[in-house]
Amino acid sequence: FLLDSLDNEIAKREAYATQRDRRISELSGMLKSGSGLSDELRYSLNDKLYQEYYGYKCDSVLSYLSRNLLLARRMGNVSYENRNLLRLSFVCAASGMYLESKENLDAVRRGALGKDSSLLEEYYFDFVNLYNEMAMYTQDKSQTVVYQNIHDIYLDSLRTMLSPESNRAVYYHEEDLKWKGDYDSSL
């Protein structure tokens, strides 16, 4: 039943793509036609476009995040700025742009994260993600252990913030069980 349902949804992929393209076109049109838009509304439209493009078109994701980073700075909104730096860091790491990912993390105003626990969690998660990617894909295998050790330090910090029932906590628990060879429990 589940596979049939999945097959039915996959068969609708063109309709879903058409819907997404329509939403993108509408949002883009609003941005283009709105020379008098406030920075806040422009930020909101860029954010919606980022969400529409996420997992769909990486260069557009990077473009809308970069635009929103500039808007956040112009508005003096540190929370928005940090959110976009973290999103940029994640997308860059996932794209193999490790230096850019680290530069974005280094630009985060760490002192302002304490006011928003979800951003602090993202901060640690992005470091975990970056150093995991670097450990897995480095061509210099002598660096694997270095990257893995840094990964582990940030993962320890991240775990202190996670609710035991959260998706991330469950994911990392499953990963621990896999590394220990307890595949039945990890399933």
Buried (B, 14 or more C-beta within 10 A) or exposed (E): EEEEEEEEEEEEEEEEEEEEEEBBEEBBEBBEEEEEBEBEEBBBBBBBBBBBBBEEEBEBBBBBBBBBBBBBEEBEBBBBBBBBBBBBBBBBBBBEBBEBBBBBBEEBEEEBBEEBEEBBBBBBBBBBBBBBBBBEEBEEEEEBEBBBEBBBEBBEBBBEBBEEEEEBBEEBBBEEBEEEEEEEEBE
